[in-house]
Amino acid sequence: MLIPSKPRISIVICTYNRAELLRTTLDSIPALKAIEYAEVLIVDNNSTDLTRRVSQSFIGSQPSPISARYLFEQTQGLSAARNRGITEAQGDIIAFLDDDAIPCSEWITTILTTLDSRQDVDAIGGKIHPRFQSSRPDWLITAFELPYTIVDMGDLVKEYPGNRHPFGANMAIRKSFLENHLFPTNLGRIGDLLLSGEESWLFQQMKKQQKTILYHPAMAVVHFIPDSRLTQDWIKKRYYFQGVTNGYMSKGLKSRFVLLGLVAAKLLYIGVASLFARTKGRKLLVTCRKESIRGTVHTLHRRRNRRLTR
């Protein structure tokens, strides 16, 4: 393949106050196969640490053909940072990589060859292997893997099932779709606030248009999980804010009634599950699910009060 005059793929790395983790991620980029077809966009989301210096050091040390740019996005929030990367990207494919994730050497080639051969595919994701700072806690059961962005759907290329989609730590999307579907800035991480839902919203729009979303096991990354997140308090907080996200995503009276119905069903399920929870992980899962419901109810209550006071 001839090297194009502009990058075929834009690798967007959004970062906030994690300069040393970012340095490790950036150091892995030059070893990627087909890096000559890519550009790297480092989106600094208003960091106050050494992120700018680390980014500029990486950019200044890279020989041709590696193209890299530093972007400063003052509006706080992961969605705002990702949207800045989308608007600045020159490639027809935008690949998102977390600032604490290390892609495998075949990462770019897997994305390009798959999307080139499958014009019906608009998005692709893959495996996300954990790298624990110390060790995996004994309570971190399989049910907690998705909240920790641990993904392994097997070794076959397949479409994501209806209730699953790629994670932002490792996903690539055609820019033609993203140009008309930017990430909602009222959802997603904002500083240290654990809101989410922006990826779910995006892929819901894609599924509504019957676009194909593909899982490819060869598109793999290793994702760092620090000890600060490997606590029961953190995972309970993560579930609470998932509930908050669910409340924010409900639009209109009908949607809120449906959500309340789901909450009632979850309460019944949790009540039954608690009777059979014997292990530390299962007992924690019951508590976390209650926290998710609490977050949803709190959010719906606050939104109702705001409407009544207008």
Disulfide bonds with the S-S distance in Angstrom:
none
